[in-house]
């Protein structure tokens, strides 16, 4: 068989295969909403120490752009044709960064996307970032095991578990995303307050 015939048959086979493959369903992409003002509002004395925000560790199910939901028992699923703009750990880290900027007491901020050194680092493990059902009732659940670490030797200085549950009156995806935003606002306020309080006590003294 001539090479031209072989190439033609291969092209026809590829065209046929492509025609039977399912088309990717378009997905709505959501940011994590926030009710915080974009303006910085200082709630106390500016701190002299620097803070680096690190993306929390997470399971494979949470370290993705899927909007996770637990409809029953231990089954982890996700909302169809909807996803986050970034993986959940990155969304939360960025929300915390916004929270510190809004709070205004820690101005020397960076993230693990850069190589800047900092006096303290805030990281941890994201244990929950999902919607959970209990019967017909649904809630957004965020659970973070936060750790505050000394920058130069990575010694853990403080740790605490934070958990927020935000009840949902509507389980359509836009309302669920709004619930995630409300839960994120609550979690951010708690984590920022705790981290600043710990940092005031434990940050290395400036010369």
C-alpha positions as CSV (number, residue, x, y, z in Angstrom):
1,X,0.0,0.0,0.0
2,X,1.3,3.4,-0.9
3,X,2.3,5.8,1.9
4,X,-0.3,8.4,0.7
5,X,-3.0,5.8,1.1
6,X,-1.8,4.9,4.6
7,X,-1.8,8.6,5.6
8,X,-5.3,9.1,4.2
9,X,-6.6,6.1,6.2
10,X,-5.0,7.4,9.3
11,X,-6.5,10.8,8.9
12,X,-10.0,9.3,8.4
13,X,-9.6,7.1,11.5
14,X,-8.5,10.1,13.6
15,X,-11.5,12.2,12.3
16,X,-13.9,9.4,13.1
17,X,-12.5,9.0,16.6
18,X,-12.7,12.7,17.3
19,X,-16.4,12.8,16.2
20,X,-17.4,10.2,18.8
21,X,-15.5,11.7,21.7
22,X,-17.7,13.5,24.2
23,X,-17.4,17.3,24.1
24,X,-16.1,18.9,27.2
25,X,-18.9,20.6,29.1
26,X,-18.3,24.3,29.7
27,X,-17.8,25.2,33.3
28,X,-18.7,28.3,35.2
29,X,-15.6,29.6,37.0
30,X,-16.1,31.3,40.4
31,X,-13.8,33.4,42.5
32,X,-14.1,33.2,46.3
33,X,-16.3,36.2,47.1
34,X,-15.6,38.6,49.9
35,X,-17.6,41.3,51.7
36,X,-14.5,43.1,52.8
37,X,-13.7,46.6,51.6
38,X,-10.7,46.9,49.3
39,X,-9.5,49.8,51.5
40,X,-7.1,49.1,54.2
41,X,-8.6,49.7,57.7
42,X,-6.0,49.6,60.5
43,X,-7.3,48.1,63.7
44,X,-4.2,48.7,65.9
45,X,-0.5,49.5,66.0
46,X,1.5,48.5,62.9
47,X,3.8,45.6,63.7
48,X,7.6,45.7,63.0
49,X,7.8,42.0,62.0
50,X,7.2,40.4,58.6
51,X,4.9,37.6,57.7
52,X,5.0,35.1,54.8
53,X,1.7,33.3,53.9
54,X,2.1,29.7,52.8
55,X,-0.6,27.7,50.9
56,X,-1.9,25.2,53.4
57,X,-1.5,21.5,52.6
58,X,-4.6,19.6,51.5
59,X,-5.8,16.3,50.4
60,X,-6.0,15.5,46.6
61,X,-9.8,16.0,46.8
62,X,-9.4,19.6,48.1
63,X,-6.3,20.6,46.3
64,X,-8.1,21.2,43.1
65,X,-10.5,23.6,41.3
66,X,-13.5,21.4,42.0
67,X,-16.2,22.9,44.3
68,X,-16.3,20.0,46.8
69,X,-19.6,18.7,48.3
70,X,-20.3,15.8,50.7
71,X,-23.9,14.8,49.9
72,X,-23.9,11.9,52.4
73,X,-21.7,9.9,54.6
74,X,-18.0,9.8,53.4
75,X,-18.8,10.4,49.7
76,X,-16.9,13.3,48.3
77,X,-18.3,14.8,45.1
78,X,-18.2,18.1,43.3
79,X,-20.7,20.4,41.6
80,X,-21.2,19.8,38.0
81,X,-20.1,22.3,35.4
82,X,-18.7,24.6,38.1
83,X,-15.2,25.2,39.5
84,X,-13.1,27.6,41.4
85,X,-10.7,30.0,39.7
86,X,-7.8,28.4,41.7
87,X,-7.3,25.4,43.9
88,X,-8.8,25.7,47.3
89,X,-5.5,26.1,49.3
90,X,-4.5,29.0,47.0
91,X,-8.0,30.6,47.3
92,X,-7.7,30.5,51.1
93,X,-4.1,31.8,51.2
94,X,-5.1,34.7,49.0
95,X,-8.1,35.4,51.1
96,X,-5.9,35.5,54.2
97,X,-3.5,37.9,52.5
98,X,-6.4,40.2,51.7
99,X,-7.5,39.9,55.3
100,X,-4.1,41.0,56.7
101,X,-4.0,43.9,54.3
102,X,-7.5,45.0,55.3
103,X,-6.6,44.6,59.0
104,X,-3.5,46.8,58.5
105,X,-1.5,45.8,61.5
106,X,1.0,43.6,59.6
107,X,2.2,45.5,56.6
108,X,5.4,43.5,55.7
109,X,3.6,40.7,53.8
110,X,4.6,38.1,51.2
111,X,3.5,34.7,50.0
112,X,5.2,31.4,49.1
113,X,5.0,32.4,45.4
114,X,8.1,34.5,46.2
115,X,11.5,33.7,47.8
116,X,11.4,36.6,50.3
117,X,12.5,35.8,53.8
118,X,10.2,36.7,56.7
119,X,10.3,36.7,60.5
120,X,7.2,34.5,60.7
121,X,5.4,32.1,58.4
122,X,1.7,31.2,58.5
123,X,0.7,27.8,57.0
124,X,-1.0,24.6,58.1
125,X,-3.4,22.0,56.7
126,X,-6.7,22.6,55.1
127,X,-8.9,19.8,56.5
128,X,-12.3,21.0,55.0
129,X,-13.4,23.3,52.2
130,X,-16.7,21.9,51.1
131,X,-20.5,21.8,51.4
132,X,-21.8,19.2,53.7
133,X,-25.4,17.8,53.9
134,X,-27.1,16.6,57.1
135,X,-30.4,15.3,55.9
136,X,-31.9,18.1,53.8
137,X,-29.9,20.8,55.5
138,X,-26.6,22.0,53.9
139,X,-23.7,24.0,55.3
140,X,-20.4,25.3,54.0
141,X,-17.6,23.9,56.2
142,X,-14.1,25.3,56.4
143,X,-11.5,23.8,58.7
144,X,-7.9,24.9,59.0
145,X,-5.2,23.6,61.2
146,X,-3.0,26.7,61.3
147,X,0.6,26.8,62.3
148,X,2.8,29.9,63.0
149,X,6.4,29.2,62.2
150,X,9.6,31.1,62.9
151,X,11.1,32.0,59.6
152,X,14.9,31.3,60.0
153,X,14.7,27.8,61.5
154,X,11.1,26.7,60.8
155,X,10.3,26.1,64.4
156,X,6.6,25.9,65.2
157,X,5.7,28.6,67.6
158,X,1.9,28.2,67.8
159,X,-0.9,26.2,66.3
160,X,-4.7,26.2,66.4
161,X,-7.6,24.6,64.7
162,X,-10.2,27.0,63.1
163,X,-13.6,25.7,62.0
164,X,-16.5,27.7,60.5
165,X,-19.9,26.4,59.4
166,X,-22.1,28.6,57.3
167,X,-25.7,27.4,56.9
168,X,-27.2,27.5,53.4
169,X,-30.8,28.4,52.6
170,X,-30.4,27.7,48.9
171,X,-28.2,24.9,47.4
172,X,-27.9,26.3,43.9
173,X,-24.3,26.9,43.0
174,X,-24.3,30.7,43.0
175,X,-25.8,30.7,46.6
176,X,-23.3,28.0,47.6
177,X,-20.4,30.1,46.4
178,X,-21.8,33.1,48.3
179,X,-21.9,30.8,51.4
180,X,-18.2,30.0,50.8
181,X,-17.5,33.7,50.7
182,X,-19.3,34.3,54.1
183,X,-17.5,31.4,55.7
184,X,-14.2,32.6,54.3
185,X,-14.8,36.1,55.8
186,X,-15.4,34.5,59.2
187,X,-12.4,32.2,59.0
188,X,-10.1,35.1,57.9
189,X,-11.1,37.4,60.7
190,X,-10.4,34.6,63.3
191,X,-7.0,33.6,61.8
192,X,-5.8,37.2,61.3
193,X,-6.7,38.1,64.9
194,X,-5.0,35.0,66.3
195,X,-1.8,35.4,64.1
196,X,-1.3,39.0,65.0
197,X,-1.8,38.2,68.7
198,X,0.7,35.4,68.6
199,X,3.1,37.4,66.4
200,X,3.2,40.2,69.0
201,X,4.4,37.7,71.6
202,X,6.7,35.5,69.5
203,X,8.2,37.5,66.6
204,X,12.0,37.9,66.9
205,X,13.0,41.2,68.5
206,X,14.3,43.8,66.1
207,X,17.8,45.2,66.7
